[in-house]
C-alpha cells in the first residue's frame, strides 16, 4: 500500500460515522503499519505512522461490540503494534499494559488461527518481560537484585512470561524457526527468574544464573541479529520487526512462517498444518496433571468451585500460572463443560493476583464460564455451582460493566431456564435470582449507553448524566 492509499482512506473516513468506520479504519491501520515497517522500526520518522495505526485500531474496538468475531483480529493487530511501540520507541508502561490487554482479548478462542495465536503469545511473553528488562538498565540494579528489592509484581510478570513460553512449546510450535526463537525467550525468562528471585542477604544463585546464561548464549548464537540502520537492538532475541508480516497480510488467518529479519520485507511463507488436536491420551494426561495440581477430590468441577470462594486458601503466582497453562491446554483440545469451567476458575484466580487492574483474565474467565454452561447437559449436578460462580467475576467498581457486560444477556437466559427447571436449595435459588436480576440490569444499562440522543433534545444532559452514573 502507498501514501495515496492512506490519503484515500482518510478521505473516505471523513464522511463516515459510527460502526461504518470499522472496515476502512482496519485498512488504514494496515496501510500505516506497512509504511512504518518500510520506514524502519525505531526511526523517529516512522513513529507518526505507528501512532496513527494504533489510534485507528483503538477506534475500531470502540465501535465493535463484545463478542464480535472481528474484535479478536483487531485486538491482535493492536497488541502487536503497541508492543512494537513499547519495545522500539517508548518503553512507556501504558503501552505495555494496553498491549497485554489487547493480546489477552485476541487470544480468547476462537478468534485466531494457530500461527497467529502463537505470534500473539510470543508478543505477550515479551511484554511480560518488559518491566524486568527495564530493571536491568536501572543504576541500582545490582543493589535491587542482591538485596531482594525487586517488586513482587516484576517477579510475577517474569513467571507469567516463562509459563507463556513453556505453554507455547508444549503445544508444538508450527515452525522450527518459531520453536528455536521461543526457546531463546524461555531461556531469557529463566535467567531473569533467577536474577529477580534474590531475597535479603541470601542474594541470587550465581551458579544457577551462570548455567542459564551459558544456555542462552548457545541459543543466541543461532540468531545473529545486529541492529540494522535506524533500529534499536531488541531487548529480547525476537525483534519486533521479525514478525511484521503479521501486520501486512490481508486475511488474518493466513499462516506464515517466522523468519529472522535479514531482508527488508520478508514474504509470508505457508507452513504445514499441525493436527487439529492432540491424541486423546495426551488430553487425559493433562487432565490428570491438572486434577493433581488442584488438590484432587471428585468431581473436579466441585474442587474448582471451592477454590473460587473468598475464604479459600490463597495460591502462589507460580502455581496459578501453571494451573492456567494446564487448563488452557486442556480446553484447547476436545474440552468438556467441566474443562471450560476449570479454565474459568483458574483465570479468575490469576485475575485476583493481577495488580494492573485491566480485568482481562476476569473477562476471559467469564466467557469460559459461559462456554461451560452452554455445553453442560440439562439437569447436571454442576449446574447450580457453575451458575452461582458468576459472582466471583463481578467488578465492585463497575457492577454493570467489566466482565459482566460480555456475558450478561445469555447468562440471564440460562439463569431463567435453571430457575424454571427448579433449584432445590432455597439459598441457591435466592442468590441465583439476584444474579439474574443483575444481569438483566446490566443488559439494559449497556443498551442505554448505546442509545443515540438527538442533540436538540431539551433534557439530553440528564440522560448523559444518568448514563455516566450507571457506570
C-alpha positions in Angstrom: 0.0 0.0 0.0 1.2 3.6 -0.8 0.7 7.1 0.6 -2.0 7.5 -1.9 -3.9 4.6 -0.3 -3.6 6.3 3.1 -4.8 9.6 1.7 -7.8 7.9 0.0 -8.8 6.0 3.1 -8.6 9.2 5.3 -10.9 11.0 2.8 -13.4 8.1 2.9 -13.4 8.1 6.7 -14.1 11.8 6.8 -17.7 11.1 5.6 -18.4 8.1 7.9 -19.7 7.9 11.4 -20.1 5.1 13.9 -19.6 1.4 13.1 -19.4 2.2 9.3 -15.9 3.4 10.0 -14.6 0.0 11.1 -13.7 -1.5 7.7 -11.8 1.5 6.3 -10.2 2.0 9.7 -8.7 -1.5 9.6 -7.5 -1.0 6.1 -6.0 2.4 7.1 -4.2 0.8 10.1 -2.8 -1.9 7.8 -1.5 0.7 5.3 0.1 2.8 8.0 1.7 -0.3 9.6 3.2 -1.2 6.3 4.6 2.3 5.9 6.0 2.1 9.4 7.9 -1.2 8.7 9.2 0.2 5.4 10.5 3.4 7.0 12.2 1.4 9.8 11.1 0.4 13.3 12.8 2.7 15.9 13.3 5.6 13.5 11.7 8.9 14.7 10.4 9.4 11.1 8.5 6.1 11.4 6.8 6.9 14.7 3.9 9.0 13.4 2.6 6.2 11.1 2.8 3.8 14.1 0.9 6.2 16.3 -1.8 6.7 13.7 -2.2 2.9 13.1 -2.6 2.3 16.8 -5.2 5.1 17.1 -7.2 3.7 14.1 -7.3 0.2 15.7 -8.3 1.7 19.1 -11.2 3.4 17.5 -12.2 0.2 15.8 -12.5 -1.5 19.2 -14.7 1.3 20.4 -17.2 0.6 17.5 -17.2 -3.2 17.8 -19.4 -4.9 20.4 -18.1 -7.5 22.8 -18.4 -11.0 21.2 -17.9 -9.7 17.7 -15.5 -12.1 16.0 -13.7 -9.2 14.3 -12.7 -7.8 17.7 -10.1 -10.6 18.1 -8.5 -9.8 14.8 -8.4 -6.1 15.6 -7.1 -6.7 19.1 -4.3 -8.9 17.8 -3.0 -6.2 15.5 -3.4 -3.6 18.2 -1.5 -5.6 20.7 1.3 -6.2 18.3 1.6 -2.5 17.4 1.5 -1.4 21.0 4.3 -4.0 21.7 6.3 -2.6 18.8 5.9 1.0 20.1 6.8 -0.1 23.6 9.9 -2.1 22.5 11.3 0.2 19.9 10.2 3.7 20.9 8.7 4.5 24.2 9.3 1.9 27.0 6.1 3.5 28.3 4.3 1.4 30.9 0.9 2.4 29.4 1.8 0.9 26.1 2.9 -2.3 27.8 -0.3 -2.6 29.8 -2.5 -1.7 26.9 -0.7 -4.2 24.7 -1.2 -7.0 27.2 -4.9 -6.2 27.5 -5.3 -6.3 23.7 -3.4 -9.5 23.3 -5.4 -11.2 26.1 -8.6 -10.4 24.2 -7.1 -11.6 20.9 -6.1 -14.9 22.5 -9.6 -15.8 23.6 -10.8 -18.6 21.3 -11.9 -18.9 18.6 -10.6 -15.6 17.2 -7.2 -16.6 15.7 -5.6 -19.3 13.7 -2.9 -21.4 15.3 0.0 -19.4 13.8 -1.3 -16.0 14.7 -2.2 -17.3 18.2 1.4 -18.3 18.6 2.6 -14.9 17.4 0.4 -13.2 20.0 1.7 -15.5 22.7 5.3 -14.5 21.7 4.4 -10.8 21.9 2.6 -11.3 25.2 5.5 -13.1 26.8 7.9 -10.3 25.7 5.7 -7.6 27.1 5.5 -9.5 30.4 9.3 -9.4 30.5 9.2 -5.6 29.9 9.5 -4.5 33.5 12.3 -6.9 34.3 14.4 -5.9 31.3 14.0 -2.2 32.3 15.2 -3.2 35.8 18.5 -4.4 34.2 19.0 -0.8 32.9 18.5 0.8 36.3 21.5 2.4 38.0 20.8 0.5 41.3 20.1 -2.8 39.5 22.7 -4.8 41.4 21.5 -3.5 44.8 17.9 -4.4 44.0 18.9 -7.9 42.9 21.2 -8.8 45.7 19.1 -7.0 48.4 15.8 -8.6 47.4 14.4 -5.3 46.5 12.7 -6.4 43.3 8.9 -5.7 43.4 6.7 -8.7 43.6 4.8 -7.7 40.5 8.0 -7.8 38.5 8.7 -11.3 39.7 5.1 -12.3 38.9 5.5 -10.9 35.3 8.6 -12.9 34.7 6.9 -16.0 36.0 4.0 -15.4 33.6 6.3 -14.9 30.7 8.1 -18.2 31.4 4.8 -20.0 31.8 3.6 -18.5 28.5 6.7 -19.7 26.6 6.5 -23.1 28.1 2.9 -23.4 27.2 3.7 -22.4 23.6 6.5 -25.0 23.3 4.3 -27.7 24.9 1.6 -27.2 22.3 4.0 -27.9 19.4 5.0 -24.7 17.6 4.0 -24.6 13.9 7.5 -24.0 12.6 11.1 -24.8 13.6 12.1 -21.1 13.5 9.4 -20.3 16.0 10.4 -23.2 18.2 14.0 -22.0 18.3 13.0 -18.4 19.0 10.7 -19.3 21.8 13.4 -21.5 23.3 15.6 -18.4 23.4 12.9 -16.3 25.0 12.3 -19.0 27.6 16.0 -19.2 28.4 16.0 -15.4 28.9 12.9 -15.6 31.1 14.6 -18.3 33.2 17.7 -16.2 33.7 15.5 -13.3 34.8 13.6 -15.6 37.2 17.0 -16.4 38.8 18.1 -12.8 38.9 14.9 -11.4 40.5 14.4 -14.2 43.0 17.1 -13.0 45.5 15.8 -12.4 49.0 17.7 -10.3 51.5 21.2 -11.5 52.4 20.7 -14.8 50.6 21.3 -13.0 47.3 21.0 -14.7 44.0 22.1 -18.2 43.0 25.1 -17.1 40.9 26.0 -20.7 39.8 22.5 -21.3 38.6 22.4 -18.0 36.8 25.7 -18.6 35.0 24.4 -22.0 33.9 21.4 -20.4 32.4 23.5 -17.7 30.7 25.6 -20.4 29.1 22.4 -21.9 27.8 21.1 -18.6 26.4 24.5 -17.8 24.8 24.3 -21.1 22.9 20.8 -20.3 21.7 21.6 -16.7 20.9 24.4 -17.8 18.6 21.7 -19.4 16.3 20.1 -15.9 15.8 22.7 -13.3 14.8 20.7 -10.1 14.8 22.9 -7.0 14.6 20.7 -3.9 14.7 20.1 -2.5 11.2 20.2 1.2 10.3 17.7 3.1 12.3 16.8 0.2 14.5 17.4 -0.2 18.2 18.6 -3.6 19.3 15.8 -5.7 20.7 15.7 -6.3 24.5 14.9 -9.9 23.7 16.1 -12.2 21.0 13.0 -11.8 18.8 13.0 -8.3 17.2 9.5 -6.8 16.9 10.2 -6.4 13.2 11.0 -10.1 12.8 7.2 -10.9 12.6 6.0 -7.8 10.9 4.3 -10.0 8.3 1.5 -10.5 10.9 0.5 -6.9 10.3 0.9 -7.0 6.5 -1.3 -9.9 5.5 -4.8 -9.2 4.4 -6.7 -12.2 5.8 -5.6 -12.6 9.4 -6.0 -16.4 9.3 -3.3 -16.9 6.6 -0.4 -19.0 8.1 3.1 -17.5 8.0 6.5 -18.8 9.0 8.6 -16.8 11.4 11.8 -15.6 9.8 14.8 -13.7 11.0 14.8 -10.1 9.8 17.7 -10.3 7.3 15.7 -8.8 4.4 13.7 -5.6 4.3 10.3 -7.2 3.6 10.1 -11.0 4.2 7.4 -12.7 2.2 4.8 -14.8 4.2 5.5 -18.5 3.6 2.9 -21.2 4.2 3.8 -23.8 6.8 2.4 -27.3 7.1 -0.8 -27.6 9.1 -0.5 -29.1 12.6 -3.0 -31.8 13.6 -6.2 -30.2 14.9 -5.9 -31.7 18.4 -3.5 -34.0 20.3 -4.3 -37.7 20.8 -6.9 -38.4 23.5 -4.3 -39.9 25.7 -2.5 -36.5 25.9 -5.7 -34.8 26.9 -6.3 -37.3 29.6 -2.7 -36.9 30.9 -3.1 -33.2 31.0 -6.4 -33.5 32.9 -4.8 -35.8 35.4 -2.0 -33.4 36.0 -4.4 -30.5 36.3 -6.5 -32.5 38.8 -3.5 -33.2 40.9 -2.5 -29.5 40.9 -6.0 -28.6 42.1 -5.5 -30.9 45.1 -7.5 -33.9 43.9 -11.1 -34.6 45.0 -14.0 -35.7 42.9 -15.6 -34.3 40.9 -13.1 -31.8 39.5 -15.7 -29.0 39.0 -16.6 -29.1 42.7 -13.0 -28.8 43.7 -12.5 -25.9 41.3 -15.6 -24.2 42.6 -14.2 -24.4 46.2 -11.1 -22.5 45.1 -13.2 -19.6 44.0 -14.6 -18.9 47.4 -13.3 -15.7 49.1 -12.3 -17.7 52.1 -10.4 -20.4 50.1 -6.6 -20.7 50.8 -4.6 -18.4 48.5 -2.3 -19.9 45.9 1.0 -18.5 44.8 1.5 -16.8 41.4 3.7 -19.6 40.0 1.1 -22.2 41.0 -1.8 -20.2 39.5 0.1 -19.6 36.3 0.8 -23.3 35.9 -2.9 -24.0 36.5 -3.9 -21.5 33.8 -1.4 -23.1 31.4 -2.6 -26.6 32.0 -6.3 -25.6 31.9 -5.8 -23.7 28.7 -4.1 -26.7 27.0 -7.0 -29.0 28.1 -9.6 -26.5 27.0 -7.9 -26.1 23.6 -8.5 -29.8 22.9 -11.7 -31.8 23.0 -13.0 -29.9 26.0 -15.9 -30.8 28.2 -18.1 -28.4 30.2 -16.0 -29.2 33.3 -12.8 -28.4 31.4 -14.0 -25.0 30.4 -15.3 -24.3 34.0 -11.9 -25.2 35.4 -10.2 -22.8 33.0 -12.7 -20.1 34.1 -11.8 -20.7 37.7 -8.0 -20.6 37.1 -8.4 -17.3 35.1 -10.4 -15.8 38.0 -7.6 -16.9 40.4 -5.0 -15.2 38.3 -7.1 -12.1 38.0 -7.1 -11.8 41.8 -3.3 -11.7 41.7 -3.1 -9.2 38.8 -2.1 -5.8 40.1 -2.7 -3.8 36.9 -6.5 -3.8 37.2 -7.2 -4.4 33.5 -9.5 -7.4 34.4 -8.6 -9.1 31.2 -8.3 -12.5 32.9 -11.7 -12.0 34.6 -13.3 -11.2 31.2 -11.8 -14.3 29.6 -12.8 -16.3 32.6 -16.4 -15.1 32.4 -16.5 -16.1 28.8 -15.1 -19.5 29.6 -17.7 -19.9 32.3 -20.5 -19.1 29.8 -19.0 -21.6 27.3 -19.1 -24.3 30.1 -22.7 -23.6 30.7 -23.5 -23.9 27.0 -22.0 -27.4 26.9 -23.4 -28.6 30.3 -26.3 -31.1 29.9 -29.6 -30.2 31.4 -30.0 -31.3 35.0 -26.3 -31.8 35.5 -25.4 -31.5 39.2 -22.7 -29.0 38.4 -25.3 -26.5 37.0 -26.1 -24.6 40.2 -22.4 -24.3 41.2 -21.4 -23.0 37.8 -24.2 -20.5 37.6 -23.5 -19.2 41.1 -19.8 -18.8 40.4 -20.5 -15.8 38.2 -20.3 -13.8 41.4 -16.5 -14.4 41.5 -16.1 -12.4 38.3 -18.1 -9.3 39.2 -16.5 -5.9 39.4 -17.3 -4.0 42.6 -16.3 -0.7 41.0 -18.3 -1.3 37.8 -21.2 -3.6 38.8 -23.0 -3.3 35.5 -19.8 -3.5 33.3 -16.4 -5.2 33.3 -16.6 -9.0 32.9 -20.4 -9.0 33.4 -21.0 -6.8 30.3 -19.8 -9.5 27.9 -22.0 -12.4 29.3 -25.0 -10.6 30.9 -27.7 -11.3 28.4 -27.0 -15.0 27.7 -26.2 -15.7 31.4 -29.6 -14.2 32.4 -31.3 -16.5 29.9 -29.6 -19.6 31.4 -30.4 -18.5 34.9 -34.1 -18.1 33.9 -34.0 -21.7 32.5 -32.4 -23.1 35.6 -34.9 -21.3 37.9 -37.8 -22.6 35.8 -36.5 -26.1 36.0 -36.2 -25.9 39.7 -33.4 -25.2 42.2 -33.7 -27.4 45.3 -31.7 -25.3 47.7 -33.6 -22.1 48.8 -30.4 -20.1 49.4 -29.0 -21.1 46.0 -32.3 -20.1 44.4 -32.3 -16.6 46.1 -28.7 -16.0 45.1 -29.3 -17.1 41.5 -32.4 -14.9 41.3 -30.3 -11.9 42.4 -27.6 -12.7 39.8 -30.3 -13.0 37.1 -31.7 -9.6 38.1 -28.2 -8.0 38.0 -27.6 -9.5 34.5 -30.9 -8.1 33.2 -30.0 -4.7 34.7 -26.5 -4.8 33.1 -28.1 -5.7 29.7 -30.4 -2.7 30.0 -27.7 -0.3 31.1 -25.5 -1.4 28.1 -28.4 -0.7 25.7 -29.0 2.6 27.4 -25.4 3.6 26.9 -25.6 2.8 23.2 -28.8 4.8 22.7 -28.4 7.8 20.5 -30.0 11.0 21.9 -30.7 13.9 19.4 -28.5 17.0 20.1 -31.6 19.2 20.3 -33.4 17.1 22.9 -34.1 19.5 25.8 -33.1 17.0 28.5 -30.1 15.4 26.8 -27.8 16.4 29.7 -29.9 14.5 32.2 -29.7 11.3 30.1 -26.0 11.7 29.7 -25.6 12.1 33.5 -27.7 9.0 34.0 -25.5 7.0 31.6 -22.4 8.1 33.5 -24.0 7.3 36.9 -24.8 3.8 35.6 -21.1 3.2 35.4 
